[in-house]
């Protein structure tokens, strides 16, 4: 059984950050929960499925960060909880191939990120 396998499904994919050619981070959202699967990161313990959280107080969007460029920022009750390394590309603006590439993250990474087991989290 995969971690949060009822949530991390193709139908809940909203978009990705990074490049489709280089194992993108894939973002999932429902009316009640959000989370993402990181497929590639300099910190190996940050690869895998994120612990999902409720959408109560959740806001996300691309923001221009000085010296960095446009990147995805996620907030919970006004507090920054995650700043991506890249801009969020919504699947609504992509073709079916992009959705299929993103969906590969589901079977490639069935486990929780190791950082959660060690009691620390990267923003």
Phi and psi restraints in degrees (range 20) as a CNS / XPLOR table:
assign (resid 1 and name C) (resid 2 and name N)
       (resid 2 and name CA) (resid 2 and name C) 1.0 -83.9 20.0 2
assign (resid 2 and name N) (resid 2 and name CA)
       (resid 2 and name C) (resid 3 and name N) 1.0 155.9 20.0 2
assign (resid 2 and name C) (resid 3 and name N)
       (resid 3 and name CA) (resid 3 and name C) 1.0 -67.0 20.0 2
assign (resid 3 and name N) (resid 3 and name CA)
       (resid 3 and name C) (resid 4 and name N) 1.0 125.9 20.0 2
assign (resid 3 and name C) (resid 4 and name N)
       (resid 4 and name CA) (resid 4 and name C) 1.0 50.5 20.0 2
assign (resid 4 and name N) (resid 4 and name CA)
       (resid 4 and name C) (resid 5 and name N) 1.0 46.0 20.0 2
assign (resid 4 and name C) (resid 5 and name N)
       (resid 5 and name CA) (resid 5 and name C) 1.0 -68.0 20.0 2
assign (resid 5 and name N) (resid 5 and name CA)
       (resid 5 and name C) (resid 6 and name N) 1.0 -15.8 20.0 2
assign (resid 5 and name C) (resid 6 and name N)
       (resid 6 and name CA) (resid 6 and name C) 1.0 -82.0 20.0 2
assign (resid 6 and name N) (resid 6 and name CA)
       (resid 6 and name C) (resid 7 and name N) 1.0 -18.8 20.0 2
assign (resid 6 and name C) (resid 7 and name N)
       (resid 7 and name CA) (resid 7 and name C) 1.0 -97.4 20.0 2
assign (resid 7 and name N) (resid 7 and name CA)
       (resid 7 and name C) (resid 8 and name N) 1.0 -46.0 20.0 2
assign (resid 7 and name C) (resid 8 and name N)
       (resid 8 and name CA) (resid 8 and name C) 1.0 -80.0 20.0 2
assign (resid 8 and name N) (resid 8 and name CA)
       (resid 8 and name C) (resid 9 and name N) 1.0 80.1 20.0 2
assign (resid 8 and name C) (resid 9 and name N)
       (resid 9 and name CA) (resid 9 and name C) 1.0 -130.6 20.0 2
assign (resid 9 and name N) (resid 9 and name CA)
       (resid 9 and name C) (resid 10 and name N) 1.0 159.0 20.0 2
assign (resid 9 and name C) (resid 10 and name N)
       (resid 10 and name CA) (resid 10 and name C) 1.0 -56.7 20.0 2
assign (resid 10 and name N) (resid 10 and name CA)
       (resid 10 and name C) (resid 11 and name N) 1.0 -37.6 20.0 2
assign (resid 10 and name C) (resid 11 and name N)
       (resid 11 and name CA) (resid 11 and name C) 1.0 -64.5 20.0 2
assign (resid 11 and name N) (resid 11 and name CA)
       (resid 11 and name C) (resid 12 and name N) 1.0 -20.3 20.0 2
assign (resid 11 and name C) (resid 12 and name N)
       (resid 12 and name CA) (resid 12 and name C) 1.0 -96.5 20.0 2
assign (resid 12 and name N) (resid 12 and name CA)
       (resid 12 and name C) (resid 13 and name N) 1.0 1.1 20.0 2
assign (resid 12 and name C) (resid 13 and name N)
       (resid 13 and name CA) (resid 13 and name C) 1.0 -71.7 20.0 2
assign (resid 13 and name N) (resid 13 and name CA)
       (resid 13 and name C) (resid 14 and name N) 1.0 129.9 20.0 2
assign (resid 13 and name C) (resid 14 and name N)
       (resid 14 and name CA) (resid 14 and name C) 1.0 -110.1 20.0 2
assign (resid 14 and name N) (resid 14 and name CA)
       (resid 14 and name C) (resid 15 and name N) 1.0 -23.5 20.0 2
assign (resid 14 and name C) (resid 15 and name N)
       (resid 15 and name CA) (resid 15 and name C) 1.0 174.1 20.0 2
assign (resid 15 and name N) (resid 15 and name CA)
       (resid 15 and name C) (resid 16 and name N) 1.0 -169.0 20.0 2
assign (resid 15 and name C) (resid 16 and name N)
       (resid 16 and name CA) (resid 16 and name C) 1.0 -149.4 20.0 2
assign (resid 16 and name N) (resid 16 and name CA)
       (resid 16 and name C) (resid 17 and name N) 1.0 160.9 20.0 2
assign (resid 16 and name C) (resid 17 and name N)
       (resid 17 and name CA) (resid 17 and name C) 1.0 -120.9 20.0 2
assign (resid 17 and name N) (resid 17 and name CA)
       (resid 17 and name C) (resid 18 and name N) 1.0 155.0 20.0 2
assign (resid 17 and name C) (resid 18 and name N)
       (resid 18 and name CA) (resid 18 and name C) 1.0 91.5 20.0 2
assign (resid 18 and name N) (resid 18 and name CA)
       (resid 18 and name C) (resid 19 and name N) 1.0 -153.6 20.0 2
assign (resid 18 and name C) (resid 19 and name N)
       (resid 19 and name CA) (resid 19 and name C) 1.0 -112.8 20.0 2
assign (resid 19 and name N) (resid 19 and name CA)
       (resid 19 and name C) (resid 20 and name N) 1.0 139.2 20.0 2
assign (resid 19 and name C) (resid 20 and name N)
       (resid 20 and name CA) (resid 20 and name C) 1.0 -63.2 20.0 2
assign (resid 20 and name N) (resid 20 and name CA)
       (resid 20 and name C) (resid 21 and name N) 1.0 -23.0 20.0 2
assign (resid 20 and name C) (resid 21 and name N)
       (resid 21 and name CA) (resid 21 and name C) 1.0 -84.3 20.0 2
assign (resid 21 and name N) (resid 21 and name CA)
       (resid 21 and name C) (resid 22 and name N) 1.0 -8.4 20.0 2
assign (resid 21 and name C) (resid 22 and name N)
       (resid 22 and name CA) (resid 22 and name C) 1.0 -133.2 20.0 2
assign (resid 22 and name N) (resid 22 and name CA)
       (resid 22 and name C) (resid 23 and name N) 1.0 49.7 20.0 2
assign (resid 22 and name C) (resid 23 and name N)
       (resid 23 and name CA) (resid 23 and name C) 1.0 52.1 20.0 2
assign (resid 23 and name N) (resid 23 and name CA)
       (resid 23 and name C) (resid 24 and name N) 1.0 75.0 20.0 2
assign (resid 23 and name C) (resid 24 and name N)
       (resid 24 and name CA) (resid 24 and name C) 1.0 -67.6 20.0 2
assign (resid 24 and name N) (resid 24 and name CA)
       (resid 24 and name C) (resid 25 and name N) 1.0 159.2 20.0 2
assign (resid 24 and name C) (resid 25 and name N)
       (resid 25 and name CA) (resid 25 and name C) 1.0 -81.6 20.0 2
assign (resid 25 and name N) (resid 25 and name CA)
       (resid 25 and name C) (resid 26 and name N) 1.0 130.8 20.0 2
assign (resid 25 and name C) (resid 26 and name N)
       (resid 26 and name CA) (resid 26 and name C) 1.0 -111.3 20.0 2
assign (resid 26 and name N) (resid 26 and name CA)
       (resid 26 and name C) (resid 27 and name N) 1.0 131.0 20.0 2
assign (resid 26 and name C) (resid 27 and name N)
       (resid 27 and name CA) (resid 27 and name C) 1.0 -106.2 20.0 2
assign (resid 27 and name N) (resid 27 and name CA)
       (resid 27 and name C) (resid 28 and name N) 1.0 138.8 20.0 2
assign (resid 27 and name C) (resid 28 and name N)
       (resid 28 and name CA) (resid 28 and name C) 1.0 -124.5 20.0 2
assign (resid 28 and name N) (resid 28 and name CA)
       (resid 28 and name C) (resid 29 and name N) 1.0 143.9 20.0 2
assign (resid 28 and name C) (resid 29 and name N)
       (resid 29 and name CA) (resid 29 and name C) 1.0 -154.4 20.0 2
assign (resid 29 and name N) (resid 29 and name CA)
       (resid 29 and name C) (resid 30 and name N) 1.0 136.9 20.0 2
assign (resid 29 and name C) (resid 30 and name N)
       (resid 30 and name CA) (resid 30 and name C) 1.0 -127.4 20.0 2
assign (resid 30 and name N) (resid 30 and name CA)
       (resid 30 and name C) (resid 31 and name N) 1.0 -175.8 20.0 2
assign (resid 30 and name C) (resid 31 and name N)
       (resid 31 and name CA) (resid 31 and name C) 1.0 -70.2 20.0 2
assign (resid 31 and name N) (resid 31 and name CA)
       (resid 31 and name C) (resid 32 and name N) 1.0 -13.8 20.0 2
assign (resid 31 and name C) (resid 32 and name N)
       (resid 32 and name CA) (resid 32 and name C) 1.0 -117.6 20.0 2
assign (resid 32 and name N) (resid 32 and name CA)
       (resid 32 and name C) (resid 33 and name N) 1.0 -23.6 20.0 2
assign (resid 32 and name C) (resid 33 and name N)
       (resid 33 and name CA) (resid 33 and name C) 1.0 -140.1 20.0 2
assign (resid 33 and name N) (resid 33 and name CA)
       (resid 33 and name C) (resid 34 and name N) 1.0 158.9 20.0 2
assign (resid 33 and name C) (resid 34 and name N)
       (resid 34 and name CA) (resid 34 and name C) 1.0 -142.1 20.0 2
assign (resid 34 and name N) (resid 34 and name CA)
       (resid 34 and name C) (resid 35 and name N) 1.0 157.8 20.0 2
assign (resid 34 and name C) (resid 35 and name N)
       (resid 35 and name CA) (resid 35 and name C) 1.0 179.9 20.0 2
assign (resid 35 and name N) (resid 35 and name CA)
       (resid 35 and name C) (resid 36 and name N) 1.0 178.8 20.0 2
assign (resid 35 and name C) (resid 36 and name N)
       (resid 36 and name CA) (resid 36 and name C) 1.0 -151.2 20.0 2
assign (resid 36 and name N) (resid 36 and name CA)
       (resid 36 and name C) (resid 37 and name N) 1.0 161.9 20.0 2
assign (resid 36 and name C) (resid 37 and name N)
       (resid 37 and name CA) (resid 37 and name C) 1.0 -116.1 20.0 2
assign (resid 37 and name N) (resid 37 and name CA)
       (resid 37 and name C) (resid 38 and name N) 1.0 118.0 20.0 2
assign (resid 37 and name C) (resid 38 and name N)
       (resid 38 and name CA) (resid 38 and name C) 1.0 -91.4 20.0 2
assign (resid 38 and name N) (resid 38 and name CA)
       (resid 38 and name C) (resid 39 and name N) 1.0 125.7 20.0 2
assign (resid 38 and name C) (resid 39 and name N)
       (resid 39 and name CA) (resid 39 and name C) 1.0 -101.7 20.0 2
assign (resid 39 and name N) (resid 39 and name CA)
       (resid 39 and name C) (resid 40 and name N) 1.0 -20.5 20.0 2
assign (resid 39 and name C) (resid 40 and name N)
       (resid 40 and name CA) (resid 40 and name C) 1.0 -149.4 20.0 2
assign (resid 40 and name N) (resid 40 and name CA)
       (resid 40 and name C) (resid 41 and name N) 1.0 129.9 20.0 2
assign (resid 40 and name C) (resid 41 and name N)
       (resid 41 and name CA) (resid 41 and name C) 1.0 -159.2 20.0 2
assign (resid 41 and name N) (resid 41 and name CA)
       (resid 41 and name C) (resid 42 and name N) 1.0 150.3 20.0 2
assign (resid 41 and name C) (resid 42 and name N)
       (resid 42 and name CA) (resid 42 and name C) 1.0 -62.3 20.0 2
assign (resid 42 and name N) (resid 42 and name CA)
       (resid 42 and name C) (resid 43 and name N) 1.0 -29.9 20.0 2
assign (resid 42 and name C) (resid 43 and name N)
       (resid 43 and name CA) (resid 43 and name C) 1.0 -96.9 20.0 2
assign (resid 43 and name N) (resid 43 and name CA)
       (resid 43 and name C) (resid 44 and name N) 1.0 103.7 20.0 2
assign (resid 43 and name C) (resid 44 and name N)
       (resid 44 and name CA) (resid 44 and name C) 1.0 -55.0 20.0 2
assign (resid 44 and name N) (resid 44 and name CA)
       (resid 44 and name C) (resid 45 and name N) 1.0 -30.7 20.0 2
assign (resid 44 and name C) (resid 45 and name N)
       (resid 45 and name CA) (resid 45 and name C) 1.0 -70.7 20.0 2
assign (resid 45 and name N) (resid 45 and name CA)
       (resid 45 and name C) (resid 46 and name N) 1.0 -10.0 20.0 2
assign (resid 45 and name C) (resid 46 and name N)
       (resid 46 and name CA) (resid 46 and name C) 1.0 -96.8 20.0 2
assign (resid 46 and name N) (resid 46 and name CA)
       (resid 46 and name C) (resid 47 and name N) 1.0 14.2 20.0 2
assign (resid 46 and name C) (resid 47 and name N)
       (resid 47 and name CA) (resid 47 and name C) 1.0 -100.0 20.0 2
assign (resid 47 and name N) (resid 47 and name CA)
       (resid 47 and name C) (resid 48 and name N) 1.0 132.8 20.0 2
assign (resid 47 and name C) (resid 48 and name N)
       (resid 48 and name CA) (resid 48 and name C) 1.0 132.2 20.0 2
assign (resid 48 and name N) (resid 48 and name CA)
       (resid 48 and name C) (resid 49 and name N) 1.0 -162.0 20.0 2
assign (resid 48 and name C) (resid 49 and name N)
       (resid 49 and name CA) (resid 49 and name C) 1.0 -88.4 20.0 2
assign (resid 49 and name N) (resid 49 and name CA)
       (resid 49 and name C) (resid 50 and name N) 1.0 134.3 20.0 2
assign (resid 49 and name C) (resid 50 and name N)
       (resid 50 and name CA) (resid 50 and name C) 1.0 -77.1 20.0 2
assign (resid 50 and name N) (resid 50 and name CA)
       (resid 50 and name C) (resid 51 and name N) 1.0 147.9 20.0 2
assign (resid 50 and name C) (resid 51 and name N)
       (resid 51 and name CA) (resid 51 and name C) 1.0 -64.5 20.0 2
assign (resid 51 and name N) (resid 51 and name CA)
       (resid 51 and name C) (resid 52 and name N) 1.0 129.7 20.0 2
assign (resid 51 and name C) (resid 52 and name N)
       (resid 52 and name CA) (resid 52 and name C) 1.0 -76.9 20.0 2
assign (resid 52 and name N) (resid 52 and name CA)
       (resid 52 and name C) (resid 53 and name N) 1.0 157.5 20.0 2
assign (resid 52 and name C) (resid 53 and name N)
       (resid 53 and name CA) (resid 53 and name C) 1.0 -134.6 20.0 2
assign (resid 53 and name N) (resid 53 and name CA)
       (resid 53 and name C) (resid 54 and name N) 1.0 165.1 20.0 2
assign (resid 53 and name C) (resid 54 and name N)
       (resid 54 and name CA) (resid 54 and name C) 1.0 -80.9 20.0 2
assign (resid 54 and name N) (resid 54 and name CA)
       (resid 54 and name C) (resid 55 and name N) 1.0 153.2 20.0 2
assign (resid 54 and name C) (resid 55 and name N)
       (resid 55 and name CA) (resid 55 and name C) 1.0 -80.3 20.0 2
assign (resid 55 and name N) (resid 55 and name CA)
       (resid 55 and name C) (resid 56 and name N) 1.0 -3.7 20.0 2
assign (resid 55 and name C) (resid 56 and name N)
       (resid 56 and name CA) (resid 56 and name C) 1.0 -59.3 20.0 2
assign (resid 56 and name N) (resid 56 and name CA)
       (resid 56 and name C) (resid 57 and name N) 1.0 114.5 20.0 2
assign (resid 56 and name C) (resid 57 and name N)
       (resid 57 and name CA) (resid 57 and name C) 1.0 80.7 20.0 2
assign (resid 57 and name N) (resid 57 and name CA)
       (resid 57 and name C) (resid 58 and name N) 1.0 10.1 20.0 2
assign (resid 57 and name C) (resid 58 and name N)
       (resid 58 and name CA) (resid 58 and name C) 1.0 -91.3 20.0 2
assign (resid 58 and name N) (resid 58 and name CA)
       (resid 58 and name C) (resid 59 and name N) 1.0 132.8 20.0 2
assign (resid 58 and name C) (resid 59 and name N)
       (resid 59 and name CA) (resid 59 and name C) 1.0 -138.9 20.0 2
assign (resid 59 and name N) (resid 59 and name CA)
       (resid 59 and name C) (resid 60 and name N) 1.0 139.8 20.0 2
assign (resid 59 and name C) (resid 60 and name N)
       (resid 60 and name CA) (resid 60 and name C) 1.0 -139.8 20.0 2
assign (resid 60 and name N) (resid 60 and name CA)
       (resid 60 and name C) (resid 61 and name N) 1.0 156.0 20.0 2
assign (resid 60 and name C) (resid 61 and name N)
       (resid 61 and name CA) (resid 61 and name C) 1.0 173.6 20.0 2
assign (resid 61 and name N) (resid 61 and name CA)
       (resid 61 and name C) (resid 62 and name N) 1.0 163.7 20.0 2
assign (resid 61 and name C) (resid 62 and name N)
       (resid 62 and name CA) (resid 62 and name C) 1.0 -79.0 20.0 2
assign (resid 62 and name N) (resid 62 and name CA)
       (resid 62 and name C) (resid 63 and name N) 1.0 138.0 20.0 2
assign (resid 62 and name C) (resid 63 and name N)
       (resid 63 and name CA) (resid 63 and name C) 1.0 -132.7 20.0 2
assign (resid 63 and name N) (resid 63 and name CA)
       (resid 63 and name C) (resid 64 and name N) 1.0 146.9 20.0 2
assign (resid 63 and name C) (resid 64 and name N)
       (resid 64 and name CA) (resid 64 and name C) 1.0 -83.4 20.0 2
assign (resid 64 and name N) (resid 64 and name CA)
       (resid 64 and name C) (resid 65 and name N) 1.0 120.2 20.0 2
assign (resid 64 and name C) (resid 65 and name N)
       (resid 65 and name CA) (resid 65 and name C) 1.0 -111.8 20.0 2
assign (resid 65 and name N) (resid 65 and name CA)
       (resid 65 and name C) (resid 66 and name N) 1.0 124.8 20.0 2
assign (resid 65 and name C) (resid 66 and name N)
       (resid 66 and name CA) (resid 66 and name C) 1.0 -56.0 20.0 2
assign (resid 66 and name N) (resid 66 and name CA)
       (resid 66 and name C) (resid 67 and name N) 1.0 130.2 20.0 2
assign (resid 66 and name C) (resid 67 and name N)
       (resid 67 and name CA) (resid 67 and name C) 1.0 79.3 20.0 2
assign (resid 67 and name N) (resid 67 and name CA)
       (resid 67 and name C) (resid 68 and name N) 1.0 -6.6 20.0 2
assign (resid 67 and name C) (resid 68 and name N)
       (resid 68 and name CA) (resid 68 and name C) 1.0 -117.0 20.0 2
assign (resid 68 and name N) (resid 68 and name CA)
       (resid 68 and name C) (resid 69 and name N) 1.0 -45.6 20.0 2
assign (resid 68 and name C) (resid 69 and name N)
       (resid 69 and name CA) (resid 69 and name C) 1.0 111.4 20.0 2
assign (resid 69 and name N) (resid 69 and name CA)
       (resid 69 and name C) (resid 70 and name N) 1.0 -163.8 20.0 2
assign (resid 69 and name C) (resid 70 and name N)
       (resid 70 and name CA) (resid 70 and name C) 1.0 -83.8 20.0 2
assign (resid 70 and name N) (resid 70 and name CA)
       (resid 70 and name C) (resid 71 and name N) 1.0 123.7 20.0 2
assign (resid 70 and name C) (resid 71 and name N)
       (resid 71 and name CA) (resid 71 and name C) 1.0 -138.5 20.0 2
assign (resid 71 and name N) (resid 71 and name CA)
       (resid 71 and name C) (resid 72 and name N) 1.0 158.3 20.0 2
assign (resid 71 and name C) (resid 72 and name N)
       (resid 72 and name CA) (resid 72 and name C) 1.0 -74.1 20.0 2
assign (resid 72 and name N) (resid 72 and name CA)
       (resid 72 and name C) (resid 73 and name N) 1.0 130.6 20.0 2
assign (resid 72 and name C) (resid 73 and name N)
       (resid 73 and name CA) (resid 73 and name C) 1.0 -123.1 20.0 2
assign (resid 73 and name N) (resid 73 and name CA)
       (resid 73 and name C) (resid 74 and name N) 1.0 135.5 20.0 2
assign (resid 73 and name C) (resid 74 and name N)
       (resid 74 and name CA) (resid 74 and name C) 1.0 -118.5 20.0 2
assign (resid 74 and name N) (resid 74 and name CA)
       (resid 74 and name C) (resid 75 and name N) 1.0 136.6 20.0 2
assign (resid 74 and name C) (resid 75 and name N)
       (resid 75 and name CA) (resid 75 and name C) 1.0 -125.8 20.0 2
assign (resid 75 and name N) (resid 75 and name CA)
       (resid 75 and name C) (resid 76 and name N) 1.0 148.2 20.0 2
assign (resid 75 and name C) (resid 76 and name N)
       (resid 76 and name CA) (resid 76 and name C) 1.0 -129.7 20.0 2
assign (resid 76 and name N) (resid 76 and name CA)
       (resid 76 and name C) (resid 77 and name N) 1.0 115.9 20.0 2
assign (resid 76 and name C) (resid 77 and name N)
       (resid 77 and name CA) (resid 77 and name C) 1.0 52.9 20.0 2
assign (resid 77 and name N) (resid 77 and name CA)
       (resid 77 and name C) (resid 78 and name N) 1.0 41.6 20.0 2
assign (resid 77 and name C) (resid 78 and name N)
       (resid 78 and name CA) (resid 78 and name C) 1.0 82.3 20.0 2
assign (resid 78 and name N) (resid 78 and name CA)
       (resid 78 and name C) (resid 79 and name N) 1.0 -3.4 20.0 2
assign (resid 78 and name C) (resid 79 and name N)
       (resid 79 and name CA) (resid 79 and name C) 1.0 -103.4 20.0 2
assign (resid 79 and name N) (resid 79 and name CA)
       (resid 79 and name C) (resid 80 and name N) 1.0 130.1 20.0 2
assign (resid 79 and name C) (resid 80 and name N)
       (resid 80 and name CA) (resid 80 and name C) 1.0 -63.7 20.0 2
assign (resid 80 and name N) (resid 80 and name CA)
       (resid 80 and name C) (resid 81 and name N) 1.0 123.0 20.0 2
assign (resid 80 and name C) (resid 81 and name N)
       (resid 81 and name CA) (resid 81 and name C) 1.0 -111.7 20.0 2
assign (resid 81 and name N) (resid 81 and name CA)
       (resid 81 and name C) (resid 82 and name N) 1.0 -17.5 20.0 2
assign (resid 81 and name C) (resid 82 and name N)
       (resid 82 and name CA) (resid 82 and name C) 1.0 -161.3 20.0 2
assign (resid 82 and name N) (resid 82 and name CA)
       (resid 82 and name C) (resid 83 and name N) 1.0 130.3 20.0 2
assign (resid 82 and name C) (resid 83 and name N)
       (resid 83 and name CA) (resid 83 and name C) 1.0 -121.6 20.0 2
assign (resid 83 and name N) (resid 83 and name CA)
       (resid 83 and name C) (resid 84 and name N) 1.0 117.0 20.0 2
assign (resid 83 and name C) (resid 84 and name N)
       (resid 84 and name CA) (resid 84 and name C) 1.0 -71.1 20.0 2
assign (resid 84 and name N) (resid 84 and name CA)
       (resid 84 and name C) (resid 85 and name N) 1.0 165.9 20.0 2
assign (resid 84 and name C) (resid 85 and name N)
       (resid 85 and name CA) (resid 85 and name C) 1.0 -83.3 20.0 2
assign (resid 85 and name N) (resid 85 and name CA)
       (resid 85 and name C) (resid 86 and name N) 1.0 -10.6 20.0 2
assign (resid 85 and name C) (resid 86 and name N)
       (resid 86 and name CA) (resid 86 and name C) 1.0 -143.6 20.0 2
assign (resid 86 and name N) (resid 86 and name CA)
       (resid 86 and name C) (resid 87 and name N) 1.0 172.4 20.0 2
assign (resid 86 and name C) (resid 87 and name N)
       (resid 87 and name CA) (resid 87 and name C) 1.0 -76.2 20.0 2
assign (resid 87 and name N) (resid 87 and name CA)
       (resid 87 and name C) (resid 88 and name N) 1.0 143.8 20.0 2
assign (resid 87 and name C) (resid 88 and name N)
       (resid 88 and name CA) (resid 88 and name C) 1.0 -79.3 20.0 2
assign (resid 88 and name N) (resid 88 and name CA)
       (resid 88 and name C) (resid 89 and name N) 1.0 128.2 20.0 2
assign (resid 88 and name C) (resid 89 and name N)
       (resid 89 and name CA) (resid 89 and name C) 1.0 -106.9 20.0 2
assign (resid 89 and name N) (resid 89 and name CA)
       (resid 89 and name C) (resid 90 and name N) 1.0 118.3 20.0 2
assign (resid 89 and name C) (resid 90 and name N)
       (resid 90 and name CA) (resid 90 and name C) 1.0 -78.4 20.0 2
assign (resid 90 and name N) (resid 90 and name CA)
       (resid 90 and name C) (resid 91 and name N) 1.0 136.7 20.0 2
assign (resid 90 and name C) (resid 91 and name N)
       (resid 91 and name CA) (resid 91 and name C) 1.0 -64.8 20.0 2
assign (resid 91 and name N) (resid 91 and name CA)
       (resid 91 and name C) (resid 92 and name N) 1.0 -24.1 20.0 2
assign (resid 91 and name C) (resid 92 and name N)
       (resid 92 and name CA) (resid 92 and name C) 1.0 -58.9 20.0 2
assign (resid 92 and name N) (resid 92 and name CA)
       (resid 92 and name C) (resid 93 and name N) 1.0 -22.2 20.0 2
assign (resid 92 and name C) (resid 93 and name N)
       (resid 93 and name CA) (resid 93 and name C) 1.0 -99.7 20.0 2
assign (resid 93 and name N) (resid 93 and name CA)
       (resid 93 and name C) (resid 94 and name N) 1.0 7.1 20.0 2
assign (resid 93 and name C) (resid 94 and name N)
       (resid 94 and name CA) (resid 94 and name C) 1.0 -118.5 20.0 2
assign (resid 94 and name N) (resid 94 and name CA)
       (resid 94 and name C) (resid 95 and name N) 1.0 178.0 20.0 2
assign (resid 94 and name C) (resid 95 and name N)
       (resid 95 and name CA) (resid 95 and name C) 1.0 -98.3 20.0 2
assign (resid 95 and name N) (resid 95 and name CA)
       (resid 95 and name C) (resid 96 and name N) 1.0 179.0 20.0 2
assign (resid 95 and name C) (resid 96 and name N)
       (resid 96 and name CA) (resid 96 and name C) 1.0 -63.1 20.0 2
assign (resid 96 and name N) (resid 96 and name CA)
       (resid 96 and name C) (resid 97 and name N) 1.0 -30.4 20.0 2
assign (resid 96 and name C) (resid 97 and name N)
       (resid 97 and name CA) (resid 97 and name C) 1.0 -61.6 20.0 2
assign (resid 97 and name N) (resid 97 and name CA)
       (resid 97 and name C) (resid 98 and name N) 1.0 -40.5 20.0 2
assign (resid 97 and name C) (resid 98 and name N)
       (resid 98 and name CA) (resid 98 and name C) 1.0 -62.4 20.0 2
assign (resid 98 and name N) (resid 98 and name CA)
       (resid 98 and name C) (resid 99 and name N) 1.0 -42.3 20.0 2
assign (resid 98 and name C) (resid 99 and name N)
       (resid 99 and name CA) (resid 99 and name C) 1.0 -62.9 20.0 2
assign (resid 99 and name N) (resid 99 and name CA)
       (resid 99 and name C) (resid 100 and name N) 1.0 -41.1 20.0 2
assign (resid 99 and name C) (resid 100 and name N)
       (resid 100 and name CA) (resid 100 and name C) 1.0 -68.0 20.0 2
assign (resid 100 and name N) (resid 100 and name CA)
       (resid 100 and name C) (resid 101 and name N) 1.0 -37.9 20.0 2
assign (resid 100 and name C) (resid 101 and name N)
       (resid 101 and name CA) (resid 101 and name C) 1.0 -65.0 20.0 2
assign (resid 101 and name N) (resid 101 and name CA)
       (resid 101 and name C) (resid 102 and name N) 1.0 -44.8 20.0 2
assign (resid 101 and name C) (resid 102 and name N)
       (resid 102 and name CA) (resid 102 and name C) 1.0 -62.8 20.0 2
assign (resid 102 and name N) (resid 102 and name CA)
       (resid 102 and name C) (resid 103 and name N) 1.0 -38.9 20.0 2
assign (resid 102 and name C) (resid 103 and name N)
       (resid 103 and name CA) (resid 103 and name C) 1.0 -63.9 20.0 2
assign (resid 103 and name N) (resid 103 and name CA)
       (resid 103 and name C) (resid 104 and name N) 1.0 -22.4 20.0 2
assign (resid 103 and name C) (resid 104 and name N)
       (resid 104 and name CA) (resid 104 and name C) 1.0 -61.4 20.0 2
assign (resid 104 and name N) (resid 104 and name CA)
       (resid 104 and name C) (resid 105 and name N) 1.0 -25.0 20.0 2
assign (resid 104 and name C) (resid 105 and name N)
       (resid 105 and name CA) (resid 105 and name C) 1.0 -61.4 20.0 2
assign (resid 105 and name N) (resid 105 and name CA)
       (resid 105 and name C) (resid 106 and name N) 1.0 -28.4 20.0 2
assign (resid 105 and name C) (resid 106 and name N)
       (resid 106 and name CA) (resid 106 and name C) 1.0 -63.9 20.0 2
assign (resid 106 and name N) (resid 106 and name CA)
       (resid 106 and name C) (resid 107 and name N) 1.0 -46.5 20.0 2
assign (resid 106 and name C) (resid 107 and name N)
       (resid 107 and name CA) (resid 107 and name C) 1.0 -86.3 20.0 2
assign (resid 107 and name N) (resid 107 and name CA)
       (resid 107 and name C) (resid 108 and name N) 1.0 -24.5 20.0 2
assign (resid 107 and name C) (resid 108 and name N)
       (resid 108 and name CA) (resid 108 and name C) 1.0 -70.0 20.0 2
assign (resid 108 and name N) (resid 108 and name CA)
       (resid 108 and name C) (resid 109 and name N) 1.0 -32.0 20.0 2
assign (resid 108 and name C) (resid 109 and name N)
       (resid 109 and name CA) (resid 109 and name C) 1.0 -131.6 20.0 2
assign (resid 109 and name N) (resid 109 and name CA)
       (resid 109 and name C) (resid 110 and name N) 1.0 77.6 20.0 2
assign (resid 109 and name C) (resid 110 and name N)
       (resid 110 and name CA) (resid 110 and name C) 1.0 -81.9 20.0 2
assign (resid 110 and name N) (resid 110 and name CA)
       (resid 110 and name C) (resid 111 and name N) 1.0 -6.9 20.0 2
assign (resid 110 and name C) (resid 111 and name N)
       (resid 111 and name CA) (resid 111 and name C) 1.0 -108.1 20.0 2
assign (resid 111 and name N) (resid 111 and name CA)
       (resid 111 and name C) (resid 112 and name N) 1.0 158.8 20.0 2
assign (resid 111 and name C) (resid 112 and name N)
       (resid 112 and name CA) (resid 112 and name C) 1.0 -65.5 20.0 2
assign (resid 112 and name N) (resid 112 and name CA)
       (resid 112 and name C) (resid 113 and name N) 1.0 151.2 20.0 2
assign (resid 112 and name C) (resid 113 and name N)
       (resid 113 and name CA) (resid 113 and name C) 1.0 -61.4 20.0 2
assign (resid 113 and name N) (resid 113 and name CA)
       (resid 113 and name C) (resid 114 and name N) 1.0 139.8 20.0 2
assign (resid 113 and name C) (resid 114 and name N)
       (resid 114 and name CA) (resid 114 and name C) 1.0 -64.2 20.0 2
assign (resid 114 and name N) (resid 114 and name CA)
       (resid 114 and name C) (resid 115 and name N) 1.0 -24.1 20.0 2
assign (resid 114 and name C) (resid 115 and name N)
       (resid 115 and name CA) (resid 115 and name C) 1.0 -60.9 20.0 2
assign (resid 115 and name N) (resid 115 and name CA)
       (resid 115 and name C) (resid 116 and name N) 1.0 -28.3 20.0 2
assign (resid 115 and name C) (resid 116 and name N)
       (resid 116 and name CA) (resid 116 and name C) 1.0 -71.6 20.0 2
assign (resid 116 and name N) (resid 116 and name CA)
       (resid 116 and name C) (resid 117 and name N) 1.0 -32.2 20.0 2
assign (resid 116 and name C) (resid 117 and name N)
       (resid 117 and name CA) (resid 117 and name C) 1.0 -71.0 20.0 2
assign (resid 117 and name N) (resid 117 and name CA)
       (resid 117 and name C) (resid 118 and name N) 1.0 -27.9 20.0 2
assign (resid 117 and name C) (resid 118 and name N)
       (resid 118 and name CA) (resid 118 and name C) 1.0 -93.1 20.0 2
assign (resid 118 and name N) (resid 118 and name CA)
       (resid 118 and name C) (resid 119 and name N) 1.0 4.1 20.0 2
assign (resid 118 and name C) (resid 119 and name N)
       (resid 119 and name CA) (resid 119 and name C) 1.0 74.7 20.0 2
assign (resid 119 and name N) (resid 119 and name CA)
       (resid 119 and name C) (resid 120 and name N) 1.0 21.3 20.0 2
assign (resid 119 and name C) (resid 120 and name N)
       (resid 120 and name CA) (resid 120 and name C) 1.0 -133.0 20.0 2
assign (resid 120 and name N) (resid 120 and name CA)
       (resid 120 and name C) (resid 121 and name N) 1.0 159.5 20.0 2
assign (resid 120 and name C) (resid 121 and name N)
       (resid 121 and name CA) (resid 121 and name C) 1.0 -139.4 20.0 2
assign (resid 121 and name N) (resid 121 and name CA)
       (resid 121 and name C) (resid 122 and name N) 1.0 140.0 20.0 2
assign (resid 121 and name C) (resid 122 and name N)
       (resid 122 and name CA) (resid 122 and name C) 1.0 -95.4 20.0 2
assign (resid 122 and name N) (resid 122 and name CA)
       (resid 122 and name C) (resid 123 and name N) 1.0 137.8 20.0 2
